[in-house]
């Protein structure tokens, strides 16, 4: 992205706290130096440091140029860490990018772009990239636990898939904590310790204050409720009843948690053209699959909530593709969990995530999935299971059954391979 940045543009790295933005900025600095950029042309400014409080970006740039004893910003690289602490940083970034067209500006933020409308209007002025969580595929690669399963084979042993299922449970329980993933010996105390550090970093520090959220214990309680019930279908009124918080507080907490990339809301397919979201039903998922374990006990393969966390993990893999839009469908208490739509919000494919039932769907549930596919011109559906792999024709629709752990792995693998192809082209 930095290499592609043109005049009058900047690059912003977005993502939840603790996900690795600082490490990526450090790698970027080293890469620039390795490519021949003089170190004295690179400035790193962290707005988390109190000395920069109240200063706008233009003032910071001038102070840096003065400190470097240079008159021009040409060829300079300015890196703004935790830029969300700079008031109205989006507007300020636009201004300095226009004022210094031969300088390069890089920023990181733990809070998203202010609004979808602003994101659209400013997309021509600076690049933005959301750093996603570690995918299941990357987790397997890092842990060097590749299972000898070939995805184009029709046969595989029950023992093989059981091992891969356990890898998926490990990913759900601690796969998004880098220090744990890279450790040779992993125990529950290490997982709890890293989880507590992560929660303190994202919930109990000063980001909520930027949103006018002062009662952090209430925010923590609300977040814990969502983490425990990840994948729940609800709406604002039901959350008010379930949590005991006011409607205004619930809306504020939801918007805040979504803005710091901690949750994702998926709306009903029938409501996909509705703009007013406050009164609609939605399913809410945590984006860091390991956050539930940080708050509660680790899950096992047969826990009643495991299916919801498997569903959460599968959705989380698609964070690596920013433009993808998903909805869900509910008919007679039967859910179609993920409906991928195109830019016109027409269905492209569907996936129904099952885990507890050995064969995925009952016959009446399969009929509902088949009806949805036929209605919207889809020729096939994907249904995940715990262990079953099969293909079942039904009327004009082919239903593919795939173990959820393999499906979750293959998503990340395919995304990485596609990105490598795009890069090489």
C-alpha positions, 0 to 999 in steps of 0.5 A, spaced: 500 500 500 505 504 501 509 503 494 502 504 491 501 511 494 501 517 490 501 524 490 496 527 495 495 520 498 496 517 505 496 510 508 492 508 514 492 502 518 486 500 522 485 495 527 483 493 534 488 494 540 493 488 541 492 486 534 499 488 531 499 495 528 505 497 532 509 491 530 507 492 522 509 499 523 516 497 525 517 492 520 515 498 515 520 503 518 525 497 517 523 495 510 523 503 508 531 503 510 532 497 507 530 499 500 535 505 501 530 510 505 535 515 509 533 514 517 533 521 518 527 522 513 523 518 517 519 521 523 515 516 528 510 520 532 506 517 537 499 521 539 499 516 545 504 520 548 501 526 553 506 531 550 502 531 543 496 532 546 492 538 543 496 538 537 494 538 530 497 534 525 500 540 521 503 543 527 506 536 529 509 536 522 512 543 522 515 541 529 518 535 526 521 539 520 524 544 525 527 538 529 530 535 523 533 542 521 530 541 514 526 547 510 522 542 506 517 536 507 519 533 500 521 526 501 520 525 508 516 520 511 511 521 517 508 516 521 503 517 526 501 512 531 495 512 535 492 517 530 485 517 533 488 521 539 488 527 534 482 531 534 478 530 527 484 526 524 481 525 518 480 532 516 487 534 518 490 528 514 487 530 508 490 537 509 497 535 510 497 530 504 494 536 500 499 541 503 505 536 502 504 532 496 511 530 496 511 527 503 509 520 505 504 520 511 502 513 515 498 512 520 495 507 525 488 508 529 485 503 534 478 506 532 475 506 525 473 511 520 468 516 523 462 514 518 461 510 512 459 516 508 466 519 510 469 513 508 466 513 501 468 520 500 475 520 503 477 514 499 480 518 494 485 521 498 488 516 503 488 508 503 486 505 509 487 498 511 484 494 517 489 489 520 484 482 521 485 477 526 490 471 525 486 466 521 485 459 522 490 457 516 495 462 519 495 459 526 496 452 523 502 455 519 505 458 525 504 452 530 506 447 524 500 443 525 498 441 518 494 435 518 496 430 512 489 432 509 488 433 501 482 437 500 481 434 493 480 427 496 474 424 497 476 420 503 480 421 509 480 418 516 476 420 522 482 420 526 485 425 521 479 430 522 478 429 529 485 432 530 484 438 525 477 439 530 482 439 536 486 444 532 480 449 531 478 448 538 485 451 540 484 456 535 478 458 538 481 458 545 487 462 544 489 463 537 488 470 537 494 471 542 500 472 539 505 470 545 501 464 546 501 462 539 508 462 539 509 459 545 512 452 545 508 450 552 501 452 552 497 452 559 491 455 561 494 460 566 498 463 560 492 463 556 488 467 562 494 471 563 494 473 556 487 474 555 486 479 561 492 483 558 488 483 552 481 485 555 485 491 559 488 493 553 482 494 549 476 495 554 479 499 561 484 504 557 482 511 555 479 509 548 472 509 551 473 516 554 473 518 546 466 516 546 463 519 552 463 512 556 465 513 563 462 507 566 467 502 564 464 497 568 458 497 565 461 497 558 465 491 560 459 487 563 456 489 556 462 486 552 462 480 556 455 478 555 456 479 547 462 475 548 459 469 551 453 469 547 457 471 540 452 469 534 446 471 538 440 474 534 437 480 538 435 487 537 436 493 541 430 492 545 432 485 547 439 487 549 436 493 553 431 487 557 437 482 557 442 487 560 438 492 564 442 498 560 438 504 557 437 504 550 441 509 549 447 506 552 446 499 548 446 503 542 452 507 544 456 501 546 454 497 540 457 503 536 463 503 540 465 496 540 463 495 532 468 502 531 474 499 535 473 492 531 471 488 537 464 486 534 461 485 527 453 485 526 450 481 521 443 483 519 437 479 516 437 478 509 430 481 508 432 488 511 438 488 506 435 495 503 433 498 510 438 504 512 435 505 519 438 500 523 436 501 530 430 497 531 432 491 526 434 484 528 441 482 527 446 477 529 452 480 533 459 476 533 465 478 537 471 479 532 477 476 536 474 469 537 479 468 543 476 473 547 470 469 550 476 464 553 479 470 556 472 472 560 470 465 561 473 458 561 476 454 555 471 451 550 471 443 549 469 440 542 462 438 545 460 444 549 453 447 547 456 454 545 461 451 541 457 451 535 456 458 535 464 459 536 465 455 530 460 460 526 464 466 529 471 463 527 468 462 520 465 469 519 472 471 522 476 468 517 472 473 512 475 479 515 481 478 511 476 480 505 474 487 507 469 488 501 465 482 503 458 483 505 454 478 509 447 477 511 443 471 514 436 468 513 431 466 518 425 462 516 421 458 521 426 458 526 431 455 521 437 460 520 441 460 514 448 463 517 452 466 512 449 469 505 454 473 501 452 478 497 454 482 491 455 490 490 447 490 488 446 485 495 444 479 491 446 472 494 452 469 491 453 463 495 450 461 502 453 457 508 450 454 514 454 452 520 452 446 523 457 442 529 452 438 534 448 435 529 452 429 526 449 430 519 449 437 519 441 439 517 435 435 518 430 434 512 426 440 513 431 444 514 435 442 508 428 444 504 428 451 507 436 452 504 434 449 498 428 453 497 432 459 498 437 457 493 432 456 488 429 462 489 435 466 488 438 462 483 444 459 487 446 452 484 449 449 491 450 451 498 455 449 503 453 446 510 458 445 515 459 439 520 463 436 525 466 430 521 461 429 515 463 430 508 458 429 503 455 431 497 447 431 497 443 433 491 436 436 492 431 438 487 435 443 483 440 444 488 447 441 490 448 441 498 456 440 499 457 437 506 464 439 509 467 439 516 467 446 519 475 445 521 477 444 514 472 449 511 475 454 516 482 452 514 480 453 507 477 460 507 484 462 510 488 458 505 484 461 499 484 468 501 492 468 502 493 464 495 489 469 491 492 475 494 499 472 492 496 471 485 494 478 485 500 481 488 504 477 482 500 479 477 
